[in-house]
Amino acid sequence: MRHLALDLGNVRRNLSTIILLGVATVLIISPPASAKDLNCDKQVCVGSKTLGPSSKAVFVENRRVGPITLSLELSELRNAKALRAGAQTVVVRPSERRVLNEVYAVSPRQPWNYRYHYRWRHGSKDAKHDDQHLYLLPYGHGSTYPMIQGPGGSYSHTGESAYDFSMPLGTKIHAARAGRVIAVRQDSQRGGPSRAFEDEANFVYLLHNDGTIGKYVHLKFGGALVKLGQQVQAGEVLGLSGDTGFASRPHLHFEVCAPIDGKRVRTFNLWFSTKRSKRTFLAKGERYTAKHY
């Protein structure tokens, strides 16, 4: 997620904005009482507004269709004091706008400024995964594909529980669990066996009823077949497999996760239903046939 910073100073009645190296740095110098700044990253907006001649409020607006977890930290306070000390991590509901912190000038007649940084993740840090939930294999009923990397895999799953299924480009991807579509990307045409492509993957994310997120990743260009806000049932088609992002071959990366804070996530080991077994953990290198009904 984007890392943004703001500097504010109470010196003269003017406003200047500086953009350096892709990071927005906004310097507000003694703004009028109604002035506010707003920086948006994929419809998650953080900004500040003037409360009085020597005070400001830092706020967040979540314009997305699902909840987010956001971490905010103030730094470099010069002649300034924050109402709440230290880093904050909060859950922000869809369409919610809330104040995160307030900053005051220690000596109002002197220049004052501060900087803030934030990161965010889809979902709620308070989500509690239903460890007994039985997941479908994320491809068509009766289809068989190998799981080429599982939880803890050394290629790209170190420290995480995720599942990679090798399949031909353009294979239909099905929902392993019912949920609401909260994020879609399908505009990328870039991918390869390098972490340099890590942010280039196409995907569909579903919000489950226990607050966790199901992620279906590496879809082909234009490969999303659902829309934001759509409710889907387990087994419904979500998109078409591909090799965008960090991928050495066409495959589907599937995981269920929840954020820890605005930067980190935790992933979960899952039970699956297959043609061979009603309830099983999956093993790397094995081929599994989907059974949806």
C-alpha positions as CSV (number, residue, x, y, z in Angstrom):
1,M,0.0,0.0,0.0
2,R,1.1,3.5,-0.6
3,H,3.2,5.3,2.0
4,L,2.3,9.0,2.3
5,A,3.6,11.8,4.4
6,L,2.4,15.3,5.3
7,D,4.2,18.3,6.7
8,L,2.2,21.2,8.2
9,G,3.5,24.6,9.4
10,N,1.8,27.6,10.9
11,V,3.7,30.5,9.4
12,R,1.9,32.5,6.7
13,R,-1.4,32.3,5.0
14,N,-0.5,30.3,1.9
15,L,-0.4,26.7,0.7
16,S,2.3,24.8,-1.3
17,T,2.4,21.2,-2.4
18,I,5.6,19.3,-3.3
19,I,5.7,15.8,-5.0
20,L,9.0,14.0,-4.7
21,L,9.9,10.5,-5.9
22,G,6.3,9.3,-6.0
23,V,5.7,10.2,-2.4
24,A,3.2,13.1,-1.8
25,T,4.6,15.6,0.7
26,V,2.1,18.4,1.4
27,L,3.3,21.5,3.2
28,I,0.5,23.6,4.6
29,I,1.6,27.0,5.9
30,S,-0.9,28.7,8.3
31,P,-4.0,27.7,6.4
32,P,-7.4,29.4,6.8
33,A,-9.8,27.9,9.2
34,S,-11.7,25.9,6.5
35,A,-8.6,24.4,4.8
36,K,-7.9,20.7,4.6
37,D,-5.7,18.3,2.7
38,L,-6.7,14.9,1.4
39,N,-4.5,12.1,0.1
40,C,-6.2,9.0,-1.5
41,D,-4.7,5.6,-2.2
42,K,-7.2,3.3,-4.0
43,Q,-10.2,5.0,-2.4
44,V,-8.7,5.0,1.1
45,C,-8.2,8.7,2.0
46,V,-6.3,10.2,4.9
47,G,-6.1,14.0,5.4
48,S,-6.1,16.7,8.0
49,K,-8.5,19.6,8.6
50,T,-8.1,22.8,10.6
51,L,-9.8,22.8,14.0
52,G,-8.6,26.2,15.0
53,P,-5.6,28.6,14.5
54,S,-3.2,26.2,16.2
55,S,-4.8,22.7,15.9
56,K,-5.6,20.1,13.3
57,A,-7.4,16.8,13.1
58,V,-6.1,13.9,11.1
59,F,-8.9,11.8,9.6
60,V,-9.6,8.8,7.4
61,E,-12.3,8.1,4.8
62,N,-12.9,4.6,3.6
63,R,-14.6,4.9,0.2
64,R,-14.3,1.2,-0.6
65,V,-17.0,-1.4,-0.4
66,G,-15.4,-3.5,2.3
67,P,-13.7,-2.8,5.7
68,I,-10.1,-1.9,6.0
69,T,-7.4,-2.0,8.7
70,L,-5.3,1.1,8.8
71,S,-2.1,2.0,10.7
72,L,-1.2,5.6,11.2
73,E,1.9,7.1,12.8
74,L,2.8,10.7,13.5
75,S,6.5,11.7,13.5
76,E,8.8,14.7,13.4
77,L,6.5,16.8,15.6
78,R,8.1,20.3,15.8
79,N,6.5,22.6,18.4
80,A,3.6,20.3,18.2
81,K,1.9,17.7,20.5
82,A,-0.5,14.9,19.5
83,L,-3.6,14.1,21.5
84,R,-2.8,10.3,21.2
85,A,0.8,9.2,21.4
86,G,2.3,6.4,19.4
87,A,1.1,4.4,16.4
88,Q,-2.6,3.7,15.9
89,T,-4.2,0.8,14.2
90,V,-8.0,1.0,13.5
91,V,-10.7,-0.8,11.6
92,V,-12.6,1.5,9.3
93,R,-16.0,0.4,7.9
94,P,-17.1,1.0,4.3
95,S,-18.1,4.7,3.8
96,E,-17.0,5.6,7.3
97,R,-15.2,8.8,8.0
98,R,-13.5,9.2,11.4
99,V,-10.9,11.3,13.2
100,L,-7.8,9.4,14.1
101,N,-5.8,12.0,16.0
102,E,-5.5,15.7,16.8
103,V,-2.3,17.8,16.8
104,Y,-1.8,21.1,18.7
105,A,0.9,23.7,18.6
106,V,2.8,23.9,21.8
107,S,3.6,27.6,21.3
108,P,0.9,28.9,18.9
109,R,2.9,32.0,18.0
110,Q,5.8,29.9,16.7
111,P,6.0,27.8,13.5
112,W,4.8,24.2,14.0
113,N,4.6,21.1,11.8
114,Y,4.4,17.3,11.8
115,R,4.5,14.4,9.5
116,Y,2.3,11.3,9.2
117,H,2.6,8.0,7.5
118,Y,-0.1,5.4,6.9
119,R,-0.6,1.9,5.5
120,W,-3.8,-0.1,5.1
121,R,-5.0,-3.6,4.3
122,H,-8.3,-5.1,3.2
123,G,-10.4,-6.5,6.0
124,S,-10.7,-6.3,9.7
125,K,-7.9,-7.1,12.2
126,D,-10.7,-8.3,14.5
127,A,-11.8,-11.1,12.1
128,K,-11.9,-14.6,13.6
129,H,-11.5,-17.4,11.1
130,D,-13.9,-20.3,11.4
131,D,-11.3,-23.1,11.5
132,Q,-13.9,-25.8,10.9
133,H,-15.2,-24.3,7.6
134,L,-15.0,-26.7,4.7
135,Y,-13.7,-25.1,1.5
136,L,-14.3,-26.1,-2.1
137,L,-11.4,-26.5,-4.4
138,P,-11.3,-23.2,-6.4
139,Y,-11.9,-24.6,-9.8
140,G,-14.7,-26.4,-11.7
141,H,-16.6,-29.5,-10.4
142,G,-14.9,-32.6,-11.7
143,S,-11.7,-30.8,-12.8
144,T,-8.3,-32.1,-11.6
145,Y,-5.2,-30.0,-11.0
146,P,-2.0,-30.4,-9.0
147,M,-1.2,-28.3,-6.0
148,I,2.4,-27.2,-6.8
149,Q,3.0,-25.2,-3.6
150,G,1.3,-25.2,-0.2
151,P,1.6,-23.6,3.2
152,G,5.2,-22.7,4.0
153,G,6.4,-23.4,0.5
154,S,10.0,-22.3,0.0
155,Y,9.5,-20.7,-3.4
156,S,7.1,-17.9,-2.3
157,H,5.0,-19.1,0.7
158,T,7.6,-18.8,3.4
159,G,5.8,-18.0,6.7
160,E,2.3,-18.1,5.1
161,S,-0.5,-20.6,4.5
162,A,-1.4,-20.4,0.9
163,Y,-2.2,-22.8,-2.0
164,D,-1.0,-22.7,-5.6
165,F,-2.7,-24.8,-8.2
166,S,-1.1,-25.3,-11.6
167,M,-3.6,-25.0,-14.5
168,P,-3.7,-23.8,-18.1
169,L,-4.1,-20.1,-18.9
170,G,-7.8,-19.1,-19.0
171,T,-9.1,-21.9,-16.7
172,K,-12.3,-20.8,-14.9
173,I,-11.7,-20.0,-11.2
174,H,-14.6,-20.8,-8.8
175,A,-15.3,-19.4,-5.3
176,A,-14.1,-21.7,-2.6
177,R,-16.5,-20.1,-0.2
178,A,-19.4,-17.6,-0.4
179,G,-18.6,-14.0,0.0
180,R,-18.9,-10.4,-1.3
181,V,-16.5,-9.0,-3.9
182,I,-14.5,-6.2,-2.2
183,A,-11.6,-5.8,-4.6
184,V,-10.9,-6.5,-8.3
185,R,-8.0,-6.0,-10.5
186,Q,-7.7,-7.1,-14.1
187,D,-5.7,-4.4,-16.0
188,S,-2.2,-5.9,-15.6
189,Q,-0.4,-7.7,-18.4
190,R,2.9,-8.1,-16.6
191,G,4.3,-11.1,-14.8
192,G,7.4,-13.3,-14.3
193,P,9.5,-15.4,-11.9
194,S,10.7,-12.4,-9.9
195,R,9.5,-10.4,-6.9
196,A,9.9,-7.4,-9.1
197,F,6.4,-8.4,-10.5
198,E,4.9,-8.9,-7.0
199,D,2.6,-5.9,-7.3
200,E,1.5,-6.7,-10.9
201,A,-1.0,-9.5,-10.2
202,N,-4.6,-9.4,-11.2
203,F,-7.0,-10.7,-8.5
204,V,-10.4,-11.0,-7.0
205,Y,-10.9,-10.7,-3.2
206,L,-14.0,-11.9,-1.4
207,L,-15.1,-10.9,2.1
208,H,-16.4,-13.9,4.1
209,N,-19.1,-13.9,6.8
210,D,-16.5,-14.4,9.5
211,G,-14.6,-11.2,8.4
212,T,-11.7,-13.1,6.6
213,I,-10.7,-12.4,3.0
214,G,-10.4,-15.0,0.3
215,K,-7.8,-14.0,-2.3
216,Y,-7.7,-15.4,-5.8
217,V,-4.5,-14.1,-7.5
218,H,-2.6,-14.2,-10.8
219,L,-5.7,-13.9,-13.0
220,K,-5.2,-13.2,-16.7
221,F,-5.5,-9.7,-18.2
222,G,-9.3,-8.9,-18.4
223,G,-9.9,-12.1,-16.4
224,A,-12.3,-10.9,-13.7
225,L,-15.9,-12.1,-14.3
226,V,-17.4,-10.5,-11.2
227,K,-18.0,-6.9,-10.1
228,L,-17.3,-4.9,-6.9
229,G,-20.0,-5.4,-4.3
230,Q,-21.4,-8.6,-6.0
231,Q,-22.4,-11.4,-3.6
232,V,-21.3,-14.8,-4.8
233,Q,-22.0,-18.3,-3.6
234,A,-19.5,-21.1,-3.1
235,G,-18.8,-22.7,-6.5
236,E,-19.7,-19.6,-8.6
237,V,-17.2,-18.5,-11.3
238,L,-15.0,-15.6,-10.4
239,G,-12.6,-15.2,-13.2
240,L,-10.0,-16.8,-15.5
241,S,-6.5,-18.0,-14.4
242,G,-3.4,-16.4,-15.6
243,D,0.3,-15.7,-14.9
244,T,0.3,-12.0,-13.9
245,G,2.4,-10.9,-11.0
246,F,5.1,-13.0,-9.3
247,A,4.5,-16.2,-11.3
248,S,6.8,-18.7,-13.0
249,R,3.9,-20.4,-14.8
250,P,0.1,-20.0,-15.2
251,H,-1.5,-21.0,-11.9
252,L,-4.0,-19.8,-9.2
253,H,-2.8,-18.6,-5.9
254,F,-5.5,-19.0,-3.2
255,E,-5.3,-17.9,0.4
256,V,-7.6,-16.9,3.2
257,C,-6.3,-14.1,5.4
258,A,-7.0,-11.3,7.8
259,P,-4.8,-8.2,8.6
260,I,-2.8,-7.9,11.8
261,D,-2.3,-4.2,11.1
262,G,-2.0,-1.9,8.1
263,K,1.1,-3.8,6.9
264,R,1.0,-7.4,8.0
265,V,-1.5,-10.2,7.5
266,R,-2.1,-13.6,9.0
267,T,-3.1,-16.6,6.8
268,F,-5.0,-19.7,7.7
269,N,-4.6,-23.5,7.1
270,L,-7.8,-24.7,5.5
271,W,-9.9,-27.9,5.3
272,F,-11.0,-28.8,1.7
273,S,-13.6,-31.0,0.3
274,T,-12.4,-33.2,-2.7
275,K,-13.7,-36.1,-4.7
276,R,-11.5,-38.4,-2.8
277,S,-12.2,-37.1,0.7
278,K,-15.0,-35.1,2.3
279,R,-12.5,-33.3,4.6
280,T,-8.8,-33.1,4.0
281,F,-5.7,-31.0,4.3
282,L,-3.9,-30.7,0.9
283,A,-0.3,-31.9,0.2
284,K,2.2,-30.5,-2.2
285,G,2.5,-32.4,-5.5
286,E,-0.8,-34.2,-5.1
287,R,-3.5,-33.9,-7.8
288,Y,-7.0,-33.1,-6.5
289,T,-10.4,-33.4,-8.2
290,A,-13.0,-30.8,-7.3
291,K,-16.3,-31.9,-5.9
292,H,-18.8,-29.1,-5.5
293,Y,-22.0,-31.1,-5.0
